[in-house]
Amino acid sequence: MLPDIGVFGPYTYLVTEFLWGTVALVLLYRADALRMAARTIVALYPIAYVWDWYTLTVGVFAIRLRTGVDLLGIPIEEHIFIVVVPALVVGLHETLHRRDSHEI
């Protein structure tokens, strides 16, 4: 059974973004991949923003447990999500890649 993090109310999504953002930051730091992640995020951000804006606008999904603060047409939490996801992917990839290269 999963814990009910809905206790954070309208801050639930924001809390989860900061939690996973912290995990991503630790992985990136340990893998010495902060600059690589920054470049990836800058390249992906515009595409992800338009995709997110469009899917929210046409009603593909709705976010219930959020602050209600919007920036440029999408929730502030989505802006953080657009940064956290590629950071987590790059952090995990680089952590695994660097460990593999040390085993050879």
C-alpha positions as CSV (number, residue, x, y, z in Angstrom):
1,M,0.0,0.0,0.0
2,L,1.3,3.4,-1.0
3,P,1.4,6.2,1.6
4,D,-1.2,9.0,1.2
5,I,0.8,12.1,0.4
6,G,-2.4,14.0,-0.2
7,V,-2.0,15.3,3.3
8,F,0.1,18.1,1.7
9,G,-3.1,19.3,0.1
10,P,-2.5,21.9,-2.7
11,Y,1.2,21.5,-2.1
12,T,1.3,17.8,-2.8
13,Y,2.6,18.0,-6.4
14,L,5.1,20.6,-5.4
15,V,6.4,18.4,-2.6
16,T,6.9,15.5,-4.9
17,E,8.7,17.6,-7.4
18,F,11.1,18.8,-4.8
19,L,11.6,15.3,-3.5
20,W,12.4,13.8,-6.9
21,G,14.4,17.0,-7.8
22,T,16.6,16.4,-4.8
23,V,17.2,12.8,-5.9
24,A,18.1,14.0,-9.4
25,L,20.4,16.7,-8.0
26,V,22.3,14.1,-5.8
27,L,22.7,11.8,-8.8
28,L,23.9,14.6,-11.0
29,Y,26.4,15.8,-8.4
30,R,27.7,12.3,-7.7
31,A,28.1,11.6,-11.5
32,D,29.6,15.1,-12.1
33,A,27.0,15.7,-14.7
34,L,25.4,19.0,-13.7
35,R,26.5,20.8,-16.9
36,M,25.4,17.9,-19.1
37,A,22.0,18.0,-17.5
38,A,21.7,21.7,-17.8
39,R,22.4,21.6,-21.5
40,T,19.8,18.8,-21.9
41,I,17.2,20.7,-19.9
42,V,17.7,23.8,-21.9
43,A,17.3,21.9,-25.2
44,L,14.2,20.0,-24.1
45,Y,12.5,22.7,-22.1
46,P,10.8,24.5,-25.0
47,I,9.5,21.3,-26.5
48,A,8.2,20.0,-23.2
49,Y,6.6,23.4,-22.4
50,V,4.6,23.4,-25.6
51,W,3.6,19.8,-25.2
52,D,2.6,20.4,-21.6
53,W,0.7,23.6,-22.4
54,Y,-1.2,21.9,-25.3
55,T,-2.2,18.8,-23.4
56,L,-3.4,20.8,-20.4
57,T,-5.3,23.2,-22.7
58,V,-7.1,20.5,-24.6
59,G,-7.9,18.6,-21.4
60,V,-5.8,15.5,-21.8
61,F,-5.1,15.6,-18.1
62,A,-5.8,17.7,-15.0
63,I,-3.7,18.2,-11.9
64,R,-5.8,18.2,-8.7
65,L,-3.3,18.5,-5.8
66,R,-1.4,21.6,-6.9
67,T,-0.9,25.2,-5.7
68,G,-3.0,26.8,-8.4
69,V,-0.1,29.1,-9.3
70,D,0.3,29.3,-13.1
71,L,3.2,30.7,-15.0
72,L,3.0,31.2,-18.8
73,G,-0.2,29.2,-19.0
74,I,0.9,26.1,-17.1
75,P,1.1,25.3,-13.4
76,I,4.4,26.2,-11.7
77,E,4.7,22.5,-10.7
78,E,4.8,21.6,-14.4
79,H,7.7,23.9,-15.0
80,I,9.6,22.1,-12.2
81,F,8.5,18.8,-13.7
82,I,10.0,19.8,-17.0
83,V,13.3,20.4,-15.3
84,V,13.2,17.4,-12.9
85,V,12.5,14.6,-15.4
86,P,15.4,15.2,-17.7
87,A,17.7,15.9,-14.8
88,L,16.7,12.6,-13.2
89,V,17.2,10.7,-16.5
90,V,20.6,12.2,-17.1
91,G,21.6,11.7,-13.5
92,L,20.6,8.0,-13.5
93,H,22.2,7.4,-16.9
94,E,25.4,9.0,-16.0
95,T,25.5,7.3,-12.6
96,L,25.0,3.9,-14.3
97,H,27.4,4.7,-17.2
98,R,30.2,5.9,-14.9
99,R,29.9,2.8,-12.7
100,D,29.9,0.5,-15.7
101,S,33.0,2.2,-17.1
102,H,34.8,1.7,-13.7
103,E,34.0,-2.0,-13.8
104,I,35.8,-2.7,-17.1
